[in-house]
Amino acid sequence: MEYPTIDVKATGARIKQYRKECGLTIREVSEYMGFTTDQAVCKWQRGESLPTVDNLYALSRLYGKSMEDILVGNDEMSSRRFYQYYTYSLIFK
């Protein structure tokens, strides 16, 4: 079994996706977070770094998502496939 880690690139893509779904600019997110520049939000979106726990919590409130919704784990796809298979087998067996 693989040790679970956060996929930084995929998490950055998700942060960008949720920002766009909310109709927000990088500048608006930065201002909400209390940042004087856009640098941190840009780094998150490019997958160069992750937000701190406090910043992740603030993003979750801004986007109306849970912190877990924002984070992408290295095992997320395999877990999803297992869940879909398990659910399918319960329904159709």
N, C-alpha and C positions, 0 to 999 in steps of 0.2 A: 504494500500500500504506500502510495506517495505522500510525503509530508505536505500538508496544505499550505499554500502561499498565495499572496495576492498578485494577480497579473496586472502589473503597473500600466502597461500599454492599453490593455482592454478596459481597465478602470478609467483611464484618461479619456478613452473614446466614449465611454458611458457618461462621464461628467459633461462632455461636450454635447452628446445627444440630448441629455435631459435639459441642459441650458437652452438649446435650440427649441425643444418642445415647449419650454416655458416662454419662449419669445424674448429671451434676455440676451443682451450683449455681454461680452467679456468685461467691459467697463462697468456695467450695472452689477454684475456678480462681484467684481472687485470692490466696488463702493459698498455693497451690502456687507461684505466681509470686513470692511474697515481698512482695506489696503489703499496705499497711496499710488501704487502702480498696478499694472495688469500682469506683471511678471509671474507671480505665483500661480494664478489661474491658467495662464498660458502653459506653464510647465506641467501642471496637472493634466491638461488636455492633451499635451504631446506625449504624456507617459514618461516624463523625465523625473517626476517626483510624485509623492502622494500627499494629500492634505493631512494635517495633524488630526487627532481624534476630535478636538474642539471644532476645527474647520469642517471636518466631515459631517459633524452633527449640524452645524449651521447650514451646510449645503443641503442636507436632508430636509431641513425645515423649509428652506427656500424652494426646493424642487417638489416638495410634498411627497417625498419618497423616504423609505427607511434607509439607514446607513448600509444595511446589508444589500439593499437594491442597488446602491451605487457601486459597491465593491464587487469586483469580479475575481473569483478564486481560480487557481489553476485546475481545480477539480470540478468546476461548475458545469461544464458541458457533460462530463462523464456522469455526474450526479443527476443532471437533467435527463439524460438518456436512460439511466437506470430507473428513475421515477416513472418516465413515460412507458418503459417496458413493463414495469411492475403494475402500473395502473391498467395498461392494456391487457395484461394477462389476467387480472382480476375481473375485468369486464367481460372478456370474451372466452373465458374458460369455464 
